[in-house]
Amino acid sequence: MFIRQLNYLVTLAREQHFARAAEVCNVSQPALSSAIRSLENELGLVIVQRGRRFLGFTEEGERVLGWARQTLATLEHMRQDASAARVRLSGTLRIGVIPTTLPVVSLLVASCRAEHAEIRFSLRSLSSTDILRQLDDFELDIGFTYLDREVQAGFAVSPLYRERYVLMSPAGSGEGACAGIDRWADLGGLQLCLLNASMQNRQVINAALRRAGVQPTVVAEADSLLTLLSSIQHVQVHSVLPHSLLGSVHGHGAFAATLLKPELTREIGLITRNAPVMPPLVSALWEAAQRLDLQGRFDALLSDT
């Protein structure tokens, strides 16, 4: 059994197509197929369901795939340890990030790169559910997500800050329809643009509006924070967003922000798989994040609004 066979297998699972997997692995399709068949012969079982195209993995193949992912992740951690022994850390750190923290993750990356300039970062915008799944499947090294109780079970956790929710409005709207609005119960009269209903952030906002007895007027939905901000500015609608986002628009005259009451908070932080020893690249980002006072930084932005 060779590492390249395991790599072919994991790549095939990701690409779901023999030709694309072969292209990613820089080999011919027959070479990739032959390597996987050789692995099947060695293990004495069928791993891949085949037809005229890729049909998925057998039940036994899914178990082999899980071991392949774990083996490749362990090998990468061994390489990182060797890199750490040479003082300079190098390699790629794969980070899953929920959409509402995308503007924040660059602060963590910057802090980490200040100490370890040769680390590369692969940032993936994912739902909190997908982050947990990809951590379990060794497709991610670390997650930047909500720290709900069910999320924390079985993971190493590092809380970083509690996000607070603000009404984000077009500049100058304080003199109009939303003047004096600072409570969830008052949002029923506003036209809103919110993240789409599949996102956990939207589900949290929906719950807060239900508790306040509000039926919101949602005129637009999006899966992008950038789209929400653009809609506030150009469509002249309002949105409810985490106060951590204020750092991305601080000093921009197109927006006004008001902290909503009663306050709603969600804990945000890093999670990774539990292990006797934390992989070096994960440890580097973990320690870099601890050097940042994100709560103080974001709360200070509220005093400037």
C-alpha positions as CSV (number, residue, x, y, z in Angstrom):
1,M,0.0,0.0,0.0
2,F,1.3,3.4,-1.0
3,I,0.5,6.9,0.2
4,R,-0.3,7.9,-3.3
5,Q,-3.1,5.3,-3.5
6,L,-4.7,6.9,-0.4
7,N,-4.3,10.3,-1.9
8,Y,-6.0,9.2,-5.2
9,L,-8.8,7.8,-3.1
10,V,-9.4,11.0,-1.1
11,T,-9.1,13.1,-4.2
12,L,-11.7,10.9,-6.0
13,A,-14.1,11.3,-3.1
14,R,-13.7,15.1,-3.3
15,E,-14.0,15.4,-7.1
16,Q,-16.6,12.7,-7.6
17,H,-15.2,12.1,-11.1
18,F,-12.3,9.9,-12.3
19,A,-11.0,12.3,-14.9
20,R,-11.0,15.4,-12.7
21,A,-9.4,13.4,-9.8
22,A,-6.6,12.2,-12.2
23,E,-6.1,15.8,-13.4
24,V,-5.8,17.1,-9.8
25,C,-3.3,14.3,-9.0
26,N,-1.3,15.0,-12.2
27,V,-1.6,11.4,-13.5
28,S,-3.6,9.8,-16.3
29,Q,-7.0,8.4,-15.6
30,P,-5.9,4.8,-16.3
31,A,-3.1,5.2,-13.8
32,L,-5.4,6.5,-11.1
33,S,-8.0,3.7,-11.7
34,S,-5.2,1.1,-11.8
35,A,-3.8,2.3,-8.4
36,I,-7.2,2.1,-6.8
37,R,-7.9,-1.4,-8.2
38,S,-4.5,-2.4,-6.9
39,L,-5.5,-1.2,-3.4
40,E,-8.8,-3.1,-3.7
41,N,-6.9,-6.3,-4.6
42,E,-4.5,-5.8,-1.7
43,L,-7.4,-5.3,0.8
44,G,-9.6,-8.0,-0.8
45,L,-12.7,-5.8,-1.1
46,V,-14.5,-3.5,-3.5
47,I,-14.0,0.2,-2.6
48,V,-15.5,2.1,-5.6
49,Q,-18.8,1.5,-7.3
50,R,-18.1,1.6,-11.1
51,G,-20.3,2.0,-14.1
52,R,-19.8,4.1,-17.2
53,R,-18.9,6.8,-14.6
54,F,-18.1,7.2,-10.9
55,L,-21.1,5.9,-8.9
56,G,-19.7,6.4,-5.3
57,F,-18.1,4.2,-2.7
58,T,-19.3,0.9,-1.3
59,E,-20.0,0.6,2.4
60,E,-16.6,-1.0,2.9
61,G,-15.1,1.7,0.7
62,E,-16.5,4.5,2.9
63,R,-14.7,2.9,5.9
64,V,-11.4,2.7,3.9
65,L,-11.9,6.3,2.8
66,G,-12.2,7.4,6.5
67,W,-8.9,5.7,7.3
68,A,-7.3,7.1,4.2
69,R,-8.2,10.7,5.3
70,Q,-7.0,10.1,8.8
71,T,-3.7,8.6,7.6
72,L,-3.0,11.5,5.2
73,A,-3.9,14.0,8.0
74,T,-1.5,12.2,10.4
75,L,1.2,12.2,7.7
76,E,0.8,16.0,7.2
77,H,1.0,16.5,11.0
78,M,4.3,14.5,11.0
79,R,5.6,16.8,8.3
80,Q,4.6,19.8,10.3
81,D,6.4,18.4,13.4
82,A,9.5,18.0,11.2
83,S,9.0,21.6,10.0
84,A,8.7,22.7,13.6
85,A,11.9,21.0,14.5
86,R,13.6,23.1,11.9
87,V,12.2,26.2,13.7
88,R,10.4,27.6,10.7
89,L,6.8,26.2,10.4
90,S,5.6,25.7,6.9
91,G,2.6,23.9,5.2
92,T,-1.0,24.7,4.6
93,L,-3.5,25.2,7.4
94,R,-7.1,24.4,6.3
95,I,-9.7,26.6,8.1
96,G,-13.4,26.4,7.9
97,V,-15.1,29.7,8.5
98,I,-18.8,30.5,9.0
99,P,-19.9,33.4,6.7
100,T,-20.4,35.9,9.5
101,T,-16.8,35.6,10.7
102,L,-15.1,35.9,7.3
103,P,-14.2,39.6,7.9
104,V,-12.7,38.5,11.2
105,V,-10.5,35.6,10.2
106,S,-8.0,37.8,8.5
107,L,-7.1,39.2,12.0
108,L,-6.2,35.7,13.2
109,V,-4.2,35.0,10.0
110,A,-2.3,38.3,10.3
111,S,-1.4,37.5,14.0
112,C,-0.2,34.0,13.0
113,R,1.8,35.2,10.1
114,A,3.6,37.8,12.3
115,E,5.3,34.8,13.9
116,H,5.2,32.2,11.1
117,A,5.4,33.9,7.7
118,E,5.9,30.6,5.8
119,I,2.5,29.1,6.7
120,R,-0.1,29.1,4.0
121,F,-3.8,29.3,4.7
122,S,-6.8,27.7,2.9
123,L,-9.9,29.5,4.0
124,R,-13.3,27.9,3.3
125,S,-16.7,29.6,3.8
126,L,-18.9,26.8,5.3
127,S,-21.9,26.3,7.5
128,S,-21.3,25.3,11.1
129,T,-22.6,21.9,10.3
130,D,-20.2,21.4,7.4
131,I,-17.3,22.6,9.5
132,L,-18.0,19.8,12.1
133,R,-18.4,17.2,9.3
134,Q,-15.2,18.2,7.6
135,L,-13.3,18.2,10.8
136,D,-14.5,14.7,11.6
137,D,-13.5,13.6,8.1
138,F,-10.0,15.2,8.3
139,E,-10.8,17.6,5.5
140,L,-10.2,20.6,7.8
141,D,-7.6,21.3,10.5
142,I,-9.5,24.0,12.4
143,G,-12.9,25.7,12.5
144,F,-13.9,29.3,13.3
145,T,-17.5,29.0,14.3
146,Y,-20.3,29.2,16.8
147,L,-19.5,27.5,20.1
148,D,-22.8,26.0,21.0
149,R,-22.9,23.2,23.5
150,E,-23.5,20.5,20.9
151,V,-20.6,21.9,18.8
152,Q,-18.2,21.8,21.6
153,A,-18.7,18.1,22.5
154,G,-15.7,16.1,21.6
155,F,-13.6,19.0,20.2
156,A,-10.9,21.2,21.6
157,V,-12.4,24.7,22.0
158,S,-10.9,28.2,22.3
159,P,-13.6,30.9,22.9
160,L,-12.6,34.3,21.3
161,Y,-15.5,36.7,21.6
162,R,-19.3,37.0,21.9
163,E,-20.9,38.6,18.9
164,R,-23.6,41.2,19.6
165,Y,-26.3,42.1,17.0
166,V,-26.8,45.5,15.5
167,L,-29.4,47.1,13.2
168,M,-27.4,48.3,10.2
169,S,-29.1,51.0,8.2
170,P,-28.2,53.4,5.4
171,A,-26.5,56.6,6.4
172,G,-29.0,59.3,7.3
173,S,-31.9,57.0,7.9
174,G,-31.8,57.9,11.6
175,E,-33.7,61.0,10.6
176,G,-36.4,59.0,8.9
177,A,-38.4,55.8,9.3
178,C,-36.0,54.1,11.7
179,A,-35.2,57.1,14.0
180,G,-35.0,55.9,17.6
181,I,-35.4,52.2,16.7
182,D,-33.1,50.1,19.0
183,R,-35.3,47.2,20.0
184,W,-36.1,43.9,18.2
185,A,-39.8,44.6,18.7
186,D,-39.6,47.7,16.5
187,L,-38.2,46.0,13.4
188,G,-41.6,45.1,12.0
189,G,-41.9,48.4,10.2
190,L,-38.6,48.2,8.3
191,Q,-37.7,46.6,5.0
192,L,-34.9,44.1,5.7
193,C,-32.2,42.3,3.7
194,L,-31.0,39.2,5.6
195,L,-28.8,36.2,5.1
196,N,-30.8,33.3,3.7
197,A,-32.8,30.9,5.8
198,S,-30.3,28.0,5.6
199,M,-27.7,29.9,7.5
200,Q,-27.5,29.6,11.3
201,N,-27.2,33.4,11.7
202,R,-30.6,33.9,10.0
203,Q,-32.1,31.2,12.2
204,V,-30.9,33.1,15.3
205,I,-32.3,36.3,14.0
206,N,-35.6,34.7,13.2
207,A,-35.9,33.3,16.7
208,A,-35.2,36.7,18.2
209,L,-37.9,38.3,16.0
210,R,-40.4,35.6,17.0
211,R,-39.6,36.2,20.7
212,A,-40.3,39.9,20.1
213,G,-43.6,39.1,18.3
214,V,-42.4,40.6,15.0
215,Q,-43.3,39.4,11.5
216,P,-40.4,40.9,9.5
217,T,-40.7,42.4,6.0
218,V,-37.8,40.6,4.2
219,V,-37.5,42.1,0.8
220,A,-34.2,40.4,-0.1
221,E,-32.1,37.5,1.0
222,A,-28.4,36.7,0.3
223,D,-25.6,34.3,1.1
224,S,-23.0,37.0,1.2
225,L,-22.2,39.7,3.7
226,L,-20.8,41.8,0.9
227,T,-24.2,41.6,-0.8
228,L,-26.0,42.6,2.4
229,L,-23.8,45.7,2.8
230,S,-24.2,46.7,-0.8
231,S,-28.0,46.3,-0.5
232,I,-28.1,48.6,2.6
233,Q,-26.1,51.2,0.8
234,H,-27.8,51.1,-2.6
235,V,-31.2,49.6,-2.1
236,Q,-31.8,51.6,1.1
237,V,-32.9,48.6,3.2
238,H,-31.8,47.6,6.6
239,S,-30.1,44.4,8.0
240,V,-29.3,42.8,11.3
241,L,-25.6,41.9,11.5
242,P,-22.9,40.9,14.1
243,H,-21.1,43.9,15.7
244,S,-17.8,42.3,14.7
245,L,-18.6,43.4,11.1
246,L,-18.4,47.0,12.1
247,G,-14.6,46.8,11.9
248,S,-15.0,46.2,8.1
249,V,-17.1,49.4,7.6
250,H,-15.6,51.5,10.4
251,G,-15.2,55.1,9.1
252,H,-17.4,54.4,6.1
253,G,-20.1,57.0,5.9
254,A,-22.6,54.8,4.1
255,F,-23.8,53.0,7.2
256,A,-25.3,53.6,10.6
257,A,-25.4,50.9,13.4
258,T,-27.6,50.6,16.5
259,L,-27.2,47.9,19.1
260,L,-30.5,46.0,19.4
261,K,-32.1,45.4,22.8
262,P,-32.6,43.1,24.6
263,E,-29.1,42.1,23.7
264,L,-28.6,38.8,21.9
265,T,-25.1,37.3,21.9
266,R,-23.5,34.2,20.5
267,E,-20.1,32.8,21.4
268,I,-17.5,32.5,18.6
269,G,-14.2,30.7,18.7
270,L,-11.9,28.1,17.3
271,I,-12.5,24.3,17.4
272,T,-10.3,21.4,16.3
273,R,-10.1,17.7,16.8
274,N,-9.1,16.5,20.2
275,A,-5.6,15.0,20.1
276,P,-2.9,14.2,22.8
277,V,-0.6,16.7,21.0
278,M,-2.0,19.6,18.9
279,P,-0.6,19.7,15.3
280,P,2.0,22.5,15.0
281,L,0.1,24.6,12.5
282,V,-3.1,24.4,14.5
283,S,-1.1,25.3,17.6
284,A,0.4,28.3,15.8
285,L,-3.0,29.8,14.9
286,W,-4.5,28.8,18.3
287,E,-1.7,30.7,20.1
288,A,-1.9,33.7,17.7
289,A,-5.6,34.0,18.4
290,Q,-5.1,34.2,22.1
291,R,-2.9,37.3,21.7
292,L,-5.9,39.2,20.2
293,D,-8.5,41.0,22.4
294,L,-11.2,40.6,19.9
295,Q,-14.0,41.3,22.4
296,G,-12.5,44.6,23.4
297,R,-11.8,45.5,19.8
298,F,-15.3,44.9,18.6
299,D,-17.1,46.3,21.6
300,A,-15.1,49.5,21.2
301,L,-16.5,49.9,17.7
302,L,-20.0,50.2,19.2
303,S,-19.0,53.3,21.1
304,D,-17.9,54.9,17.9
305,T,-21.3,54.4,16.2
